[in-house]
C-alpha cells in the first residue's frame, strides 16, 4: 500500500493495515506476507507494531526507481 507523502504520519497506513489483517482473519487466512524494501524503516516498524515478523530476506532480487 502507498500513502502520499503529505498524508503520512497520520495513522492512515496503520488503519489500512489493521483493516486488512482483520479481514484476513474473518476470511480464516492463516498468514499474511508483506514485501518491504529493507531500507524502509517506517514500514518495517509499522508491520512489527502489528505483530508481523521478519522471516526472510531476498537480497538483490529487484530494484525500483533506480539501479
BAPAMI-189075 format. One record per residue (C-alpha): residue in one letter; residue number from 1; z, y, x; chain. Coordinates in pm, 1 decimal. Example, Ala and Ser with C-alpha at 12.3 -4.5 7.8 and 13.67 -1.06 7.14 Angstrom:
<vexdrens>
<vexdren><resn>A</resn><resi>1</resi><up>780.0</up><north>-450.0</north><east>1230.0</east><chain>A</chain></vexdren>
<vexdren><resn>S</resn><resi>2</resi><up>714.0</up><north>-106.0</north><east>1367.0</east><chain>A</chain></vexdren>
</vexdrens>
This chain:
<vexdrens>
<vexdren><resn>X</resn><resi>1</resi><up>0.0</up><north>0.0</north><east>0.0</east><chain>A</chain></vexdren>
<vexdren><resn>X</resn><resi>2</resi><up>-59.8</up><north>353.6</north><east>117.8</east><chain>A</chain></vexdren>
<vexdren><resn>X</resn><resi>3</resi><up>135.9</up><north>667.2</north><east>31.7</east><chain>A</chain></vexdren>
<vexdren><resn>X</resn><resi>4</resi><up>-24.6</up><north>1004.2</north><east>109.6</east><chain>A</chain></vexdren>
<vexdren><resn>X</resn><resi>5</resi><up>141.0</up><north>1197.2</north><east>391.3</east><chain>A</chain></vexdren>
<vexdren><resn>X</resn><resi>6</resi><up>263.8</up><north>1473.7</north><east>159.8</east><chain>A</chain></vexdren>
<vexdren><resn>X</resn><resi>7</resi><up>432.7</up><north>1221.3</north><east>-68.9</east><chain>A</chain></vexdren>
<vexdren><resn>X</resn><resi>8</resi><up>617.0</up><north>1023.3</north><east>197.8</east><chain>A</chain></vexdren>
<vexdren><resn>X</resn><resi>9</resi><up>996.4</up><north>1010.6</north><east>243.4</east><chain>A</chain></vexdren>
<vexdren><resn>X</resn><resi>10</resi><up>1049.9</up><north>1045.1</north><east>-132.4</east><chain>A</chain></vexdren>
<vexdren><resn>X</resn><resi>11</resi><up>1121.9</up><north>679.7</north><east>-211.3</east><chain>A</chain></vexdren>
<vexdren><resn>X</resn><resi>12</resi><up>778.7</up><north>608.4</north><east>-359.3</east><chain>A</chain></vexdren>
<vexdren><resn>X</resn><resi>13</resi><up>698.0</up><north>316.3</north><east>-128.0</east><chain>A</chain></vexdren>
<vexdren><resn>X</resn><resi>14</resi><up>1041.1</up><north>163.4</north><east>-188.1</east><chain>A</chain></vexdren>
<vexdren><resn>X</resn><resi>15</resi><up>994.9</up><north>184.1</north><east>-566.9</east><chain>A</chain></vexdren>
<vexdren><resn>X</resn><resi>16</resi><up>647.6</up><north>31.0</north><east>-545.7</east><chain>A</chain></vexdren>
<vexdren><resn>X</resn><resi>17</resi><up>757.4</up><north>-249.9</north><east>-314.6</east><chain>A</chain></vexdren>
<vexdren><resn>X</resn><resi>18</resi><up>1064.5</up><north>-327.4</north><east>-526.1</east><chain>A</chain></vexdren>
<vexdren><resn>X</resn><resi>19</resi><up>839.7</up><north>-344.7</north><east>-834.2</east><chain>A</chain></vexdren>
<vexdren><resn>X</resn><resi>20</resi><up>604.1</up><north>-585.7</north><east>-654.1</east><chain>A</chain></vexdren>
<vexdren><resn>X</resn><resi>21</resi><up>892.9</up><north>-804.9</north><east>-539.5</east><chain>A</chain></vexdren>
<vexdren><resn>X</resn><resi>22</resi><up>1033.8</up><north>-807.0</north><east>-892.6</east><chain>A</chain></vexdren>
<vexdren><resn>X</resn><resi>23</resi><up>700.6</up><north>-902.7</north><east>-1044.5</east><chain>A</chain></vexdren>
<vexdren><resn>X</resn><resi>24</resi><up>652.3</up><north>-1178.9</north><east>-789.3</east><chain>A</chain></vexdren>
<vexdren><resn>X</resn><resi>25</resi><up>995.3</up><north>-1314.9</north><east>-879.4</east><chain>A</chain></vexdren>
<vexdren><resn>X</resn><resi>26</resi><up>914.8</up><north>-1310.5</north><east>-1251.4</east><chain>A</chain></vexdren>
<vexdren><resn>X</resn><resi>27</resi><up>594.5</up><north>-1499.1</north><east>-1172.3</east><chain>A</chain></vexdren>
<vexdren><resn>X</resn><resi>28</resi><up>806.3</up><north>-1753.1</north><east>-981.5</east><chain>A</chain></vexdren>
<vexdren><resn>X</resn><resi>29</resi><up>639.9</up><north>-1683.0</north><east>-648.6</east><chain>A</chain></vexdren>
<vexdren><resn>X</resn><resi>30</resi><up>829.8</up><north>-1826.5</north><east>-355.4</east><chain>A</chain></vexdren>
<vexdren><resn>X</resn><resi>31</resi><up>719.7</up><north>-1593.9</north><east>-75.8</east><chain>A</chain></vexdren>
<vexdren><resn>X</resn><resi>32</resi><up>551.5</up><north>-1262.3</north><east>-11.9</east><chain>A</chain></vexdren>
<vexdren><resn>X</resn><resi>33</resi><up>367.1</up><north>-1177.4</north><east>308.2</east><chain>A</chain></vexdren>
<vexdren><resn>X</resn><resi>34</resi><up>331.9</up><north>-824.4</north><east>441.9</east><chain>A</chain></vexdren>
<vexdren><resn>X</resn><resi>35</resi><up>93.6</up><north>-743.9</north><east>723.7</east><chain>A</chain></vexdren>
<vexdren><resn>X</resn><resi>36</resi><up>228.1</up><north>-441.3</north><east>910.1</east><chain>A</chain></vexdren>
<vexdren><resn>X</resn><resi>37</resi><up>91.2</up><north>-278.6</north><east>1224.8</east><chain>A</chain></vexdren>
<vexdren><resn>X</resn><resi>38</resi><up>351.3</up><north>-326.6</north><east>1499.7</east><chain>A</chain></vexdren>
<vexdren><resn>X</resn><resi>39</resi><up>390.7</up><north>45.7</north><east>1565.2</east><chain>A</chain></vexdren>
<vexdren><resn>X</resn><resi>40</resi><up>458.5</up><north>136.9</north><east>1201.7</east><chain>A</chain></vexdren>
<vexdren><resn>X</resn><resi>41</resi><up>836.4</up><north>157.5</north><east>1233.5</east><chain>A</chain></vexdren>
<vexdren><resn>X</resn><resi>42</resi><up>879.2</up><north>322.1</north><east>891.2</east><chain>A</chain></vexdren>
<vexdren><resn>X</resn><resi>43</resi><up>704.1</up><north>36.0</north><east>712.7</east><chain>A</chain></vexdren>
<vexdren><resn>X</resn><resi>44</resi><up>889.2</up><north>-225.7</north><east>917.1</east><chain>A</chain></vexdren>
<vexdren><resn>X</resn><resi>45</resi><up>1220.9</up><north>-60.1</north><east>824.2</east><chain>A</chain></vexdren>
<vexdren><resn>X</resn><resi>46</resi><up>1118.4</up><north>-36.6</north><east>457.7</east><chain>A</chain></vexdren>
<vexdren><resn>X</resn><resi>47</resi><up>1040.3</up><north>-407.8</north><east>440.3</east><chain>A</chain></vexdren>
<vexdren><resn>X</resn><resi>48</resi><up>1351.8</up><north>-505.3</north><east>636.3</east><chain>A</chain></vexdren>
<vexdren><resn>X</resn><resi>49</resi><up>1559.7</up><north>-299.6</north><east>392.6</east><chain>A</chain></vexdren>
<vexdren><resn>X</resn><resi>50</resi><up>1424.9</up><north>-515.3</north><east>110.3</east><chain>A</chain></vexdren>
<vexdren><resn>X</resn><resi>51</resi><up>1512.2</up><north>-843.5</north><east>286.9</east><chain>A</chain></vexdren>
<vexdren><resn>X</resn><resi>52</resi><up>1170.7</up><north>-915.3</north><east>439.8</east><chain>A</chain></vexdren>
<vexdren><resn>X</resn><resi>53</resi><up>1197.2</up><north>-1095.3</north><east>773.2</east><chain>A</chain></vexdren>
<vexdren><resn>X</resn><resi>54</resi><up>960.3</up><north>-1090.0</north><east>1066.2</east><chain>A</chain></vexdren>
<vexdren><resn>X</resn><resi>55</resi><up>831.6</up><north>-1443.0</north><east>1114.5</east><chain>A</chain></vexdren>
<vexdren><resn>X</resn><resi>56</resi><up>537.4</up><north>-1390.6</north><east>1345.2</east><chain>A</chain></vexdren>
<vexdren><resn>X</resn><resi>57</resi><up>303.5</up><north>-1156.7</north><east>1526.1</east><chain>A</chain></vexdren>
<vexdren><resn>X</resn><resi>58</resi><up>-71.8</up><north>-1162.3</north><east>1565.6</east><chain>A</chain></vexdren>
<vexdren><resn>X</resn><resi>59</resi><up>-145.6</up><north>-981.7</north><east>1893.4</east><chain>A</chain></vexdren>
<vexdren><resn>X</resn><resi>60</resi><up>-492.4</up><north>-836.1</north><east>1942.5</east><chain>A</chain></vexdren>
<vexdren><resn>X</resn><resi>61</resi><up>-615.0</up><north>-963.3</north><east>1606.4</east><chain>A</chain></vexdren>
<vexdren><resn>X</resn><resi>62</resi><up>-768.1</up><north>-637.3</north><east>1489.4</east><chain>A</chain></vexdren>
<vexdren><resn>X</resn><resi>63</resi><up>-758.0</up><north>-263.5</north><east>1507.2</east><chain>A</chain></vexdren>
<vexdren><resn>X</resn><resi>64</resi><up>-808.6</up><north>7.6</north><east>1250.1</east><chain>A</chain></vexdren>
<vexdren><resn>X</resn><resi>65</resi><up>-914.2</up><north>366.1</north><east>1317.9</east><chain>A</chain></vexdren>
<vexdren><resn>X</resn><resi>66</resi><up>-965.0</up><north>316.6</north><east>1689.6</east><chain>A</chain></vexdren>
<vexdren><resn>X</resn><resi>67</resi><up>-1017.4</up><north>78.5</north><east>1983.2</east><chain>A</chain></vexdren>
</vexdrens>
